[in-house]
Amino acid sequence: MSSVSLLEKVPQPWAPLVRPFLQRSHEFENKEPLVAYYLRTHVAFLCMRLRKKEDKAGTAFLMTLLDALEASKTQLSAQLHGTDGRTVLTKFALVLFARADDAERTGNASMAIVRMFYTASVLLEATAQFTEDGAMDSIAAQKCKYAKYIAARMKKALDRKEPYVSPNKLEAVDSDAAGDGSTANGAGQAATFTTVPASCFTRPTSLPTSTSSWTPTPSTGQDNSRAPPYAPPPAMLKLDTPPPDYTYVANTQGSSNISAQPPPKKNMSATPKPQQPPQQQQQRQRLSTSHSTTPISSSSQQQQQLCVTPPNAGGVSATNFKPSVDQMIDAQKFASQAVSALQFYDYDTAKQQLVAALRVLNGAR
């Protein structure tokens, strides 16, 4: 049974919730039968949650839908073998979303772009059938909300025959004005569009500025090397910037080499000073032999960075800690969220979730 036939049999109370998925299923039925199939399985998922025992019309429609799904499953048995429904829906949703987003950010506005945004949001909603709680994950929910927002905004401008203005352009203008030292009104206008999940489309600017502000820190004081002038999250500090402790170790080695040279005053006053250079040479030889066992490379420096940090600092480098069962379950949740973020190519969120999982496994709170 086709999606058009199912549309005619949808009970009226279920129509607002079910019709969008059946309509999109009809659009994909000929070109992408797998997408159409998983859209209908999502309709069955919704109907089973809405059905009540005394609802005879709903039960009859659900039985008809399940029979149609069994017939489609038999026809698509070869294509369904080894496929993941969530991956199929997410793939096509991202393709449509990327095309619509690129066209929208250039200032174009048309009903074709509106349909692409809306169809992408419907496909993302259909991924909820594959989650444990029956709801979209956070990444899919953000993209779905953004797609519906842009689709409604663009359609409203087209219906009123008004020029469409992309909120992304307004946000970019406000951010540039705020960077030039303008008034707080520009920042307020930029905050107006913070409902748009900008983290999915723009790279955070805090990391490059933090590294540039930290590198010129003078190495004369120990407190300055241990306390950078900014305060980013500790997880991002561990991954994206070199720990201050390792820099302090390198500075102490440099200071020891400088202090090994005798001051000019002592050379002028003391007579037995010529006996000190052989001792200092022996000390230097001991230091050189101790340091020669570990080659200086980027990998060894990273290992030193992790070893210098104390285990009780709460970072990802804590050692000698055995996590409890609850902590391992929490780490699994963070890791699954990271995998979900990578499916949407949101590497920033994936890194944050992976770091959070490591912190939980190392006993950090």
N, C-alpha and C positions, 0 to 999 in steps of 0.2 A: 504494500500500500504506500502511495506517495505521500509527501508532506502536505500537498494540497488537499487530499482526501481527509487527512487527519485534522487539518485546519477547520474543515466544515463540521467536525464532530466534537470540537473542544467545548466543554461546558462553559456557560457564560461566566460563572464566578472565577474560573481559572484563566479566562481569555487574556486579561491584561498581563499576566505573568508568563503564560505559555506561548502565546502567539509570536513574539519576537524571535524565539528560538526555532519554531517551526517555519517561519518565513525565511530566515537565514538558511535553514536546512534545505528548503526548496531551491534557493539560489545556488547552493553548492552541490546539489544532487547529481548533476550531470558531469561537472568538471572535477569535483573533489568528493567522491562518495564517502570517503572515510570521515571527512569533516561533517558532512550531513548526517552520517550515522551517529557520531558522538554528540551532535547537537540533539538528536532525538533521544539518545540515552539520558541526556541531561533533563529533557522534558519528562521522561519516566521517573527520574530521580525526584523532580519537583512534585509530580503528581502523587507519588507514594508518600511524600511528606504532607501533602494537602488533603489526601483522601480521608474520609470518615466512613465509619461502618454504615451509617444510615444514608450516605450519599450514593444512590444507585446510578445516577448519571455519570458521576465521577468514576465509579468502579467500572462501569461499562466502557468508558473511554480508555481507562488504564489497561483493561484487558485487550482492547483493540490495538493499542499502542504496543503492548508487549508482543502480540502476535506479529505485528509488522516488523518489530525489531528482530524477532527470531528469523523471519524470512530474509531480512537484509543481512543478518549474520551468516546465513547459509550461502548467500550470493557472494559475500565479501570474505569468505573464509580464508582464501589465499592471501588477500591484502591485510587482513586483520592479524595474521600469524606473526608474532614477534613485534607488534607495534604497541606503543604506549599512547593511550588517548590523550593524556595531558600534554604530552610532547607534540602531538599532531595539532591540537587546538592552539597551543602556545606559539608554535612555529608560524602558522598562518595569521594569527593575531598580530605578531610582531612585524610580519611582512607588511600587512595593511597599515599598521600603526606607523611604521617608518615612512612609507610612501606618503601618507596623509600629513605626517608631522613635517616632513621636508617641504611639501607644497605649502603648508600653512605658514611656516616660518619665513617663506619668501614673500608673503603678503597676498598670495592667491586665495580666492574664495569661490567655491562652487558647490553645487549639490553633490557632485561626485566625491569631493573631499569630505563632505558631511557624512555621506554613506560609508566611506571607508573608516572614518573614526567610529561611527556607530556600530558597524559590523565588528570592528576590532574589540569594542567594549563587550559585545554579546559573546564573542568567542572567549574572551577572558573570564566572563561570568560563568561560562559553561565548564571551566576548569574546577569549579567548586565541587563538582561531583566526585572528584578524585581525592579530596582531602578528608582527614579524619573527622573534623568538626563540621563539614558541609559548607564551609565558607572559603572565599578566596584567600590566598596568602597575601601578606602585606604588599609585596611588589606588584602583584596582579591587581590588587584593589586600588593602588595609587594610579596605575596606568589606566584602569577602567574608569576611574573617577575623572581623570584628566581628559580622556577621550570623549566622555559624555559632555563634559563642560565645554570643550572646544566645539563639539558638534552643535550643541544648543546655541552657543554664542554666534557661530557662523550662520546657522540657519535663521536666527533672529535678525541678523543684519541683512541677509538675502531677502527675507520676507518683507522687511521694511524698505528694501532697496536703498540701504545706506552703505557707505564704504566700510568694509571690514578692516578693523585694526587688530593686529595680533597682540595678545597680552604679553607674549615673549619679547616683542620689540619694545613695549612700554617698560617692561622690567629691565631690559638691557640699558635703556636710556636712563632710567632712574639709578641704576647701579653705577653708570659712568658719572652721573652728576654727583652722587655721593662720594665717589673716589676723588673728585676734583675739589672737595671741601665745600659743597653747597649746603643749604639749610636742611633741616630735618624733614621738610615737606617731601622732598624727593624720596627719602627712605620710607616715609609713610605710604607714598604711592606704590613703591615697590612691594611693601608688605601687603598691599591690597591683593596681589596676585600670588601670594605665598601658598594659597590653596593648590596651586599647580605643583605637582611633584617635580620641582626643578632638580632635585638630587638625581633623578634618573637620566637627565639630559645634560647636565653641566658638571664639570669637575670642581671639587672644592678648592677654594683659593687659599685656605689657611695653611696647607702644607708647604707650598713653595715659599710663602712669606716667613713661615716659622724657621725654616732652615736657613734662609738668608739672614734673618735677624740673629740667629744663634752662632753662626760660624765666626763672625768677627769678635767673639767674646775673648777678652784678654786672658792669657794663661798664667798671670802672676798670682792670682788668688785662687784658693781652693774652693771657696764658697761660690765664686762666680761660675766656675766650671760645673759645679753640682746643681746650680739653680739657674736654668735658662730664663731669659726675660719674658717668656710667654708661658702659657699654661694650657696646652692642648690635652686631650684625653691621654691617660697613660698608655693605653694600648697602641695608639697611633705613634706616640713618642718612641715606643720600643721598636716599631717596625721601620718607620720612615726617617728617623733622625738618629745619629750615633749617640749612644749614652754618654753623659758627661763623665762617668767614672773612667771610661777607657781613655778619654782625652786627658784626664788628670794623670793617669799612669804614664802616658807618653810625655807629658810635661815634666813629671818628676824625673824621668830618665834624662830629659834634656837639661834640667837644672843640675842633676848630679854631674853631668859632663862639664858644665860650666864651673861648678864649685870645685872640681878636681884641679883646676889650674890655681896655683898659689897666688894670693894677692900680692900686689907690688910692695906693700908695706912690710909684710913678713919677709920677703926676699931681701929687703934692705937692712933689716935689723938682726935677724937670727943667723948665726953662723952654721949650726948643724943642719940647716934646711936642705943641703944637697942630698941628704940621705932619704928624703921623702919621695922623690920621683920613682925610685925602684919599687917602693911599697905601693905607690899609686898605680904603677904599671901592672903589678901583680893583681891589684884589685880590678883593674880594667880587664885583664885577661880572664879573671874569674867571671866577671859580668858578661864578657863576650862569649865565653864557652857556655854559660847558662842560657844566654839568649840564642845561641846558634843551634840549639837542639830543636827550636821551633822556628820554621821558616816564616819570614814576614810575607804574608799574602793576605788577600782580602778575606779568605775563609778563616784563617787563624785570627784575624782581627775581629771577625764576627763572633768567634768562639770566646775570645777574651772579653768582648762586650757582654756576653751572656754570663760569664763566670764572675766578673767583677761585681755585678749587681747582687746585693744580698738576697737570700731566699725570702725573707720576711718583707720585702719591699712591695709585694702584691703584684708584681709584673708577671709576664709570661715565662720568665726564666727561673721560676721557683723550682727547686729540686727536692728530692727526698720526701715527697708528699704522696700519700696514697689516697685518692679521692674515694668518697663514699658512693653508695649506689645512687642516692639522690643527685649527687653532683655529676655522676656519669650520665644520668638521664637528662639533666639540664644541658650538659655538653652536647648530647645527641640532638637536642632541640635546636641549639645554636648552629650546629653543623648542618642540619636539614634546612634551616633558613638560609644558610650560606649557599647550599646547592640550589635552592629555589632562586636566589638572587643571581647566580651565575646563569641560570636558564634564561633570565631576562637581560643578561650582559651587564648587570649592575655590579661591577667589580668592587666599588667602594663599600657597599653594604656587605658584600661577601667577605671582604677582608675584616670588617668590623665584627661580623658574626663569628668568624674563625678565631679571631683574637679573643673574643669573649668566651668561646669554648675552651681555649687554652688557659685562660685565667681561672675558669671554674675548675679545670682539672689540676691546676697548681695551687688551689686553695685560696685564691684571691676572692674578695667580697666586694 
